[in-house]
């Protein structure tokens, strides 16, 4: 390990020690206390718990570029619904999302430039129509054979400028 990498996380480890000094979630069983699961984007402007008035331990959160219902997200929802008290699922992409406002080629070009190597071979799963894609993702959850009928699923768009959610489906 080079010396730069060795110290690269010191500030975060110090913050973690401060966080752990009055840690109150020890022994928690990991069940979603509020019965909520959220699939949302990895965008750092999104505070999944805060935007819904929730606290740590209340919800299961799955994040990925674009807030898409991928195979991995479906796996998390199935596990949440059957083993972790999930009763409601919110699928929440957001405004001004890079994967919803750029073409596949644009993102590949930007990554290629940053990486200094061709990234055109990599698929970045851009979203051409955010509303239609959200409707499709919600249908994907509702129609999955391992998702119980009792599970409530909604699709919302989070506005990164106002903090408000808009129900789409």
C-alpha positions as CSV (number, residue, x, y, z in Angstrom):
1,X,0.0,0.0,0.0
2,X,1.5,3.4,-1.0
3,X,1.7,6.1,1.7
4,X,-0.9,8.3,0.0
5,X,-3.5,5.6,0.1
6,X,-2.5,4.7,3.7
7,X,-3.5,8.1,5.0
8,X,-6.3,8.8,2.5
9,X,-9.1,7.8,4.9
10,X,-7.8,9.3,8.1
11,X,-10.3,12.1,8.3
12,X,-13.2,9.7,7.8
13,X,-11.9,7.3,10.4
14,X,-11.6,10.2,12.8
15,X,-15.2,11.1,12.1
16,X,-16.2,7.5,12.5
17,X,-14.6,7.4,16.0
18,X,-16.6,10.5,16.9
19,X,-19.8,8.9,15.5
20,X,-19.1,5.7,17.5
21,X,-18.5,7.5,20.7
22,X,-22.2,7.7,21.4
23,X,-23.4,4.9,19.1
24,X,-27.0,4.0,19.8
25,X,-27.8,1.4,17.2
26,X,-25.8,-1.5,18.6
27,X,-27.8,-4.7,18.9
28,X,-30.4,-3.5,16.5
29,X,-31.9,-6.4,14.5
30,X,-31.8,-4.8,11.1
31,X,-35.6,-5.0,10.6
32,X,-37.1,-1.9,8.8
33,X,-38.9,-0.5,11.8
34,X,-41.1,1.8,9.7
35,X,-41.7,-1.0,7.1
36,X,-40.2,1.1,4.3
37,X,-37.8,0.3,1.5
38,X,-36.4,3.0,-0.8
39,X,-34.8,2.5,-4.2
40,X,-33.1,5.8,-5.2
41,X,-30.1,7.2,-6.9
42,X,-26.6,7.4,-5.6
43,X,-26.7,11.2,-6.0
44,X,-25.3,12.9,-2.8
45,X,-28.0,15.5,-2.9
46,X,-30.5,12.9,-1.8
47,X,-31.0,12.2,1.9
48,X,-33.3,9.1,1.7
49,X,-34.2,9.0,5.4
50,X,-34.4,12.8,5.9
51,X,-36.7,13.4,2.9
52,X,-39.3,11.1,4.4
53,X,-38.9,12.1,8.1
54,X,-37.3,8.7,8.9
55,X,-34.5,7.8,11.2
56,X,-31.7,5.2,11.0
57,X,-33.3,1.7,11.3
58,X,-36.6,2.8,9.8
59,X,-36.0,1.8,6.2
60,X,-34.1,-0.4,3.8
61,X,-32.2,1.7,1.3
62,X,-30.9,0.6,-2.1
63,X,-29.0,3.1,-4.2
64,X,-27.6,3.0,-7.7
65,X,-27.1,5.4,-10.7
66,X,-30.6,6.6,-11.7
67,X,-32.5,5.0,-8.9
68,X,-33.4,2.0,-11.1
69,X,-35.1,-1.2,-10.2
70,X,-32.2,-3.5,-11.3
71,X,-31.9,-7.2,-10.6
72,X,-30.0,-6.4,-7.4
73,X,-32.6,-3.9,-6.3
74,X,-35.3,-6.5,-6.9
75,X,-33.3,-9.0,-4.8
76,X,-33.2,-6.4,-2.0
77,X,-36.9,-5.8,-2.2
78,X,-37.8,-9.5,-2.1
79,X,-35.6,-10.0,0.9
80,X,-37.0,-6.9,2.6
81,X,-40.6,-7.9,1.9
82,X,-40.2,-11.4,3.3
83,X,-37.5,-11.1,6.0
84,X,-37.2,-7.5,7.0
85,X,-40.7,-6.1,7.6
86,X,-40.9,-4.1,4.4
87,X,-44.5,-3.1,3.7
88,X,-44.1,-0.2,1.3
89,X,-41.6,0.5,-1.4
90,X,-40.7,3.9,-2.9
91,X,-38.9,4.0,-6.2
92,X,-37.3,7.5,-6.3
93,X,-35.3,8.9,-9.2
94,X,-34.6,12.6,-9.1
95,X,-34.5,15.8,-11.2
96,X,-31.3,16.9,-12.9
97,X,-29.9,13.3,-12.8
98,X,-26.9,12.7,-15.0
99,X,-28.1,9.4,-16.3
100,X,-31.5,10.9,-17.2
101,X,-30.1,14.0,-18.9
102,X,-27.2,12.7,-21.0
103,X,-27.0,10.2,-23.8
104,X,-25.1,6.9,-23.4
105,X,-22.5,8.3,-25.8
106,X,-22.1,11.6,-23.8
107,X,-21.5,9.7,-20.5
108,X,-19.1,7.3,-22.2
109,X,-17.2,10.2,-23.7
110,X,-17.0,12.0,-20.3
111,X,-15.8,8.8,-18.6
112,X,-13.3,8.1,-21.4
113,X,-11.9,11.6,-21.0
114,X,-11.6,11.3,-17.3
115,X,-10.2,7.7,-17.4
116,X,-7.8,8.4,-20.3
117,X,-9.0,5.3,-22.0
118,X,-11.9,4.3,-24.2
119,X,-15.1,3.6,-22.2
120,X,-17.5,3.2,-25.1
121,X,-17.7,-0.5,-24.5
122,X,-19.2,0.0,-21.1
123,X,-23.0,0.5,-20.8
124,X,-24.1,3.2,-18.4
125,X,-27.9,2.5,-18.6
126,X,-29.1,6.1,-19.4
127,X,-32.7,6.9,-18.9
128,X,-34.3,8.5,-22.0
129,X,-37.8,9.1,-20.5
130,X,-37.7,9.3,-16.8
131,X,-41.4,9.1,-16.2
132,X,-41.9,6.1,-18.5
133,X,-38.9,4.4,-17.0
134,X,-40.2,5.0,-13.5
135,X,-43.6,3.5,-14.4
136,X,-41.8,0.5,-15.9
137,X,-39.7,0.1,-12.7
138,X,-42.8,0.2,-10.5
139,X,-44.5,-2.4,-12.7
140,X,-41.4,-4.5,-12.5
141,X,-41.6,-4.6,-8.7
142,X,-45.4,-5.2,-8.6
143,X,-45.3,-8.0,-11.1
144,X,-42.3,-9.9,-9.7
145,X,-43.4,-13.5,-8.7
146,X,-41.8,-13.2,-5.2
147,X,-43.3,-9.8,-4.3
148,X,-46.4,-10.3,-2.1
149,X,-49.6,-8.6,-3.2
150,X,-49.8,-6.8,0.1
151,X,-46.7,-4.8,-0.7
152,X,-47.5,-1.2,-1.6
153,X,-45.3,0.2,-4.3
154,X,-45.1,3.8,-5.5
155,X,-43.0,5.8,-7.9
156,X,-41.9,9.3,-7.1
157,X,-39.5,11.9,-8.5
158,X,-37.4,13.8,-5.9
159,X,-36.7,17.5,-6.8
160,X,-33.1,18.2,-5.8
161,X,-33.8,21.9,-5.8
162,X,-36.9,22.0,-3.6
163,X,-36.6,18.7,-1.6
164,X,-40.1,17.8,-2.6
165,X,-41.4,14.4,-3.8
166,X,-43.8,14.3,-6.7
167,X,-45.9,11.0,-7.0
168,X,-45.8,9.7,-10.6
169,X,-47.3,6.3,-10.1
